Amino acid sequence: MEPRILMLDTEFMHPKAWRGFSAEVGLVYCMCSKWYGKKKVIIHRVDDYGINFFKAEKYMLKEMKETLEQADIWVSWYGIKCDIPQINTRLMHHGLGILPNIKHIDLWKTCKYKLALGSNSMKNVSEWLGFAERKTPLKLQEWYLALHGNKKAMNSIVRHCIADIRVLEEGYERLLPLVSPRVSLNAITGDKDACPKCGVRGKLQKRGWNYAQVMRTRRFQCTNCGSWLTGKRERVLPVGSLTT
């Protein structure tokens, strides 16, 4: 069974464009998502569901929810604090329930707690690490224009979201060694000999031990994704041995 890892990004009413912005009165313009390792980007855009965006949003959110529910793991950038709460707020507003509690890898959190950058934004990290994919600029006025039915402005917002998805996927691959394991891919695939982070077999190499007072743990590194991993603990001193 292949793990279903879903890259996701949403675009909603821009907080700079709408003073006092909150999801209570907000609107999801679109959501782009992509199954990791696949080429196709799945696009949900509100103007495909009707000309009245606030009514059309309900039908778009219903399909978005169905897509999100298929995943084993979500991957986002600031999605734990932003995208998922926004989606849940709008789902509840339309009487569509809430999203399931799916394991969520937030690369913003990875950068915040594992690196020491001046900014953990997707734009800054992608430029600093020299990603092949980059974020695209988006003018503030395009949020206003899209809301009033301007197709060109809406297309710009969707292209911006698609670019974010491609940056996100590259970020996932580059930052994977730093990602705190929220779920082992081995538990999904049933393959105990594969790397629990990237799922590739035959790439784990023994790289010494981690020691405690009476125990030690085998240390491994995956030569595919670069992640450092640990095996089972084993006792190296008998019970009752003196320790410091």
Residue, then its C-alpha position, 0 to 999 in steps of 0.5 A: m500500500e502506497p502512502r498517500i501524501l497530499m501537498l496542499d495550499t489555499e488562497f483566501m481573502h487577503p488579510k491586507a486587502w480586508r481590514g479586520f479579516s477573519a474566516e467568519v466573513g472570509l472566502v476561499y478563492c481556491m485550493c491546489s493540491k498534489w499527490y506527492g510523486k504525481k504530476k497532476v495538480i488538483i485545482h478547486r477554484v470557486d468560480d468553477y462553481g458559480i458566479n456568486f462566490f459566497k454560494a459557490e464556495k459551499y460546493m467547492l468546499k464539499e469537493m475540497k473536503e473529499t480530496l483532503e479526506q483521502a490523504d494519509i498525510w498532509v504537507s503544507w507551509y503554515g497550514i496548521k495555523c492557517d489553511i486548515p483552520q480557515i477551511n474548517t471555519r468555512l466548512m462549519h459555516h456551510g454546515l459541512g462538518i470539519l476535516p478529520n484529524i489527519k497527520h500534518i507536516d507543516l514545513w513552516k514549523t520545521c524551519k522555525y524549530k530546526l533552522a535559524l533563519g531570519s524568516n521562515s516564509m516559503k519565499n525566504v526559505s526557497e530563495w535561501l536554499g536555491f529551489a528550482e521552483r519559486k513563488t510568483p508575485l501577486k498584486l493586492q488589487e487582484w484579490y478585489l478584482a477576482l471577487h468581482g468576477n474578473k477572470k484574469a485576476m482569478n487566473s493569476i491567483v490560481r497560478h500563484c497557488i499552483a506555483d506554491i504547490r510546486v515550491l512546497e513539494e520541493g521544500y518537502e524533499r529538501l527539508l525531509p531530513l529535518v521533519s519531526p516524524r509525525v507518522s512512520l511510512n512503514a506503518i502505512t506500507g507495512d515494509k519494516d525494512a524501508c526508510p520510515k521517512c521517505g519509504v525507500r528500501g535498501k538505503l538505510q546504513k548503520r552509523g554508530w550508536n547513541y548512548a545513555q547510562v546503561m542503554r544504547t541505540r543503533r543509529f542509521q542514516c538513509t542515503n536516499c533522503g538524508s534522514w537520521l534515524t534510530g533503532k531499538r534500544e538495547r541494554v549494555l550494562p547489567v541491572g544494578s550496575l553503577t552509573t553517574 
